[in-house]
Amino acid sequence: MRHIFNLNENWLFVKDTADINAGNGEQINIPHSWNALDGQDGGNDYFRGSCLYTKTIKKSDIPEAELYYIEFCGTNSSADLFVNGNKLAHHDGGYSTWRVNITDALKDENEIAVVVDNSANDTVYPQMADFTFYGGIYRNVNLVCVSNSHFDLDYYGSPGIKVTPEICGNDAKVNVEVYISNPKDNQNIRYTIYDANGEAVAGATGTWTNQTFDIKDVHLWNGRKDPYLYTCEAELLDGENTVDNVATRFGCRTFKIDPDNGFILNGEEYPLRGVSRHQDRWGVGNALLPEHHAEDIDLIMEVGATTIRLAHYQHDQYFYDLCDEKGLVIWAEIPYISKHMPTGRENTISQMKELVTQNYNHPSIVVWGLSNEISIGGSDDDLLENHRILNDLVHEMDKTRLTTIAAVSMCKMDDPYLQIPDVVSYNHYFGWYGGDTTMNGPWFDKFHATHPTIPIGCSEYGCEALNWHTSDPKQGDYTEEYQAYYHEELIKQLFTRKYMWATHVWNMFDFGADARAEGGENGQNHKGLVTIDRKYKKDAFYAYKAWLVSPEDDPFVHLCGKRYIDRVEEVTKVTVYSNLPEVELFVNGESIGKKTAEDHFFYFDVKNIGESTVLAKAGDLTDEGTIRKVDEMNMDYVLVEKGAVLNWFDINAPEGRFSLNDKISDIIESKRGKLWLISMGLKLKKKMDANKKGKKGEKKSGGFDIDLKGSGASGIMQMLGGFTVLRLTGMMGMMNVSFTKEELLKMNKKLNRIKKPKKKN
């Protein structure tokens, strides 16, 4: 019988070495990441290199078996395995399971050494993206102990069993395929299919490795409504003895993605409205424990999501299992992201094979993602060929699911890249990165009219919010109030367009992005509906809950702005979210009225006198907070960039003249402003070119690399139009570009010489 022996405890870790004889190190347990702290503190200087993990295993301490495979469930991003000094394997790809047969290398006492490397290179994805590439052995390590004859352990981390249900009326035909290594002539396979109660509903014993079974009156896997799971077990028999066994859960369902009616599950429209998720959190990086995954899924369930885009790589098997159990519909993808590398094609193929092979049996997964924002600099022949290869590969490996991509805003609607996958989604940030919120819905209407046969969705949208506050929220201010406003507008636009096959908020949780230097807290992307430590649900979280959660399931009322107490205005706006039809607001115990709102967003004008207790009541539920009249703005609510060279209030901004505090889109309305922007672009290009060269022999880590002369250049500039010049220069850290105080002041002085055009009446 198979034994899985966990090896997580008692490893030695040595940082910054590839020498397997490096000597003593720090004692650690797996999961572990060496970037748990420096990958979230900003500066784009987290350690990227080789580190050594070693562990001693005595053969007398492990189960007896004929064969031993060591199994790594996640090593980011490349790894070399040594046993007793002998190199046995190399693996490229930081997010998938890989195994190595170590039987012949084992002695009575054994030294396991793993050199893990997350250095920058040009062959292994990802290399350029807006998140931290945490290094480490950050998922389980196991010893799989099996007989010589066993269900396959060698093929791309496969579970050795593949289950494909097909719905036929009220019944299901379930095809089960198993893969056996070193089979013997006298062996049989016993198949048993169990229902959710553990009762056998189908089965047989024979020599077939591919067999189809009937389930009468099948119980469908029906999303959040009823995520019913069956289990299929396969036992390899030698006479009456079980030599090996594997089991997998599966679900029986049909789905269709219709260009006019969106996602259809089991013949019924089932709107996919949900979130994206990164797999890290504060202080642990991506070395998550089961309780972390469970907390994440509970929060996603609470917000009412029906779908998750698991970005931008393969996630932990435990999390996919939770998605199966909870009935969440999943987009799974590989980290083919941001920058196409002609030398990385083989890695996209191997990572896709691992993704599909290892996750085929999960009923929650409906689409395989080929790439994300890969055409940011435009499409070329090599990029297109890479996508066609991946698309064909996926359809060959899995005939039951569809392919998709996440295209970036500047990708034109007629780009041939969009014609490759089965369905398409776009990452749009109108209202945060350029443009305004009203542009989102009409853009999708135009795409739908232009390509009526291509299902279209929104794979990313969002804006950043920290603990900054204002009564006059504006694009780019990082306040919780603007984020709430932004999502109110996007909810109303996206959720009412039934043709959209899926929408995914970017992001469910704030996440580590060490190159980021914005919002006053460097090293993170703060677009999450929940903070990176999972301690605080931002107001926008409850806007989604109000739309997506039935009051029969979880009635609630939420008073927004509870962290925004001190307010200068005489009359202040108070916003309430609820999934109940009516809200009443009380100020110091007195009702100021009741309101109804079909959009679940309730707005009240409240006189701001002294200190007031504000209480929102919906049905029997209440939520309360405090507001207080002050004469001057509380500067604790005002963004001050941590480590910023300049802050907005330090900048000279004469009346009627431009400054670093003005938006790019406003500046280019002036002829002199356009000329200034061109000169700035040339300087920026020079800085980026110098940065690419770096010091002799040095590889730059992380960051973005945008071709300002490429086919996507005009789209990039259009998207950046919503940035102030100061904010844009601050974000250049993601491109490894920085400006000194003197450079910024000189830039501001030149802008001060340019008059703002007179506004037309």
Secondary structure as UniProt FT lines:
FT   STRAND          3..6
FT   STRAND          11..14
FT   TURN            20..21
FT   STRAND          26..28
FT   TURN            34..39
FT   STRAND          50..58
FT   HELIX           59..61
FT   STRAND          67..72
FT   STRAND          75..76
FT   STRAND          78..83
FT   TURN            84..85
FT   STRAND          86..92
FT   STRAND          98..101
FT   HELIX           103..105
FT   STRAND          109..117
FT   STRAND          136..137
FT   STRAND          141..146
FT   STRAND          150..151
FT   TURN            156..157
FT   STRAND          161..168
FT   TURN            169..170
FT   STRAND          171..178
FT   STRAND          180..181
FT   TURN            185..186
FT   STRAND          187..194
FT   TURN            196..197
FT   STRAND          200..206
FT   STRAND          210..215
FT   TURN            216..217
FT   STRAND          221..222
FT   HELIX           223..225
FT   STRAND          226..227
FT   STRAND          230..238
FT   TURN            239..240
FT   STRAND          241..250
FT   STRAND          255..258
FT   TURN            259..261
FT   STRAND          262..265
FT   TURN            266..267
FT   STRAND          268..269
FT   STRAND          273..277
FT   TURN            282..284
FT   HELIX           290..303
FT   STRAND          307..310
FT   HELIX           317..326
FT   STRAND          329..333
FT   HELIX           342..344
FT   HELIX           345..359
FT   TURN            360..361
FT   TURN            363..364
FT   STRAND          365..372
FT   TURN            374..377
FT   HELIX           381..397
FT   STRAND          402..408
FT   TURN            409..410
FT   TURN            413..414
FT   HELIX           416..419
FT   STRAND          423..427
FT   TURN            430..432
FT   HELIX           437..439
FT   HELIX           440..450
FT   TURN            452..453
FT   STRAND          456..460
FT   TURN            475..476
FT   HELIX           480..494
FT   TURN            495..496
FT   TURN            498..499
FT   STRAND          503..505
FT   STRAND          511..512
FT   TURN            514..515
FT   TURN            519..520
FT   TURN            522..523
FT   STRAND          524..525
FT   TURN            532..533
FT   HELIX           539..548
FT   TURN            551..553
FT   STRAND          557..559
FT   TURN            562..563
FT   STRAND          566..567
FT   STRAND          571..578
FT   STRAND          582..587
FT   TURN            588..589
FT   STRAND          590..596
FT   TURN            598..599
FT   STRAND          601..607
FT   STRAND          611..618
FT   TURN            619..620
FT   STRAND          621..629
FT   HELIX           635..637
FT   TURN            642..643
FT   HELIX           648..650
FT   TURN            655..656
FT   TURN            660..661
FT   HELIX           664..667
FT   TURN            668..669
FT   HELIX           671..693
FT   TURN            696..697
FT   TURN            708..709
FT   TURN            711..712
FT   HELIX           713..719
FT   HELIX           720..722
FT   HELIX           725..731
FT   HELIX           732..735
FT   HELIX           741..752
//
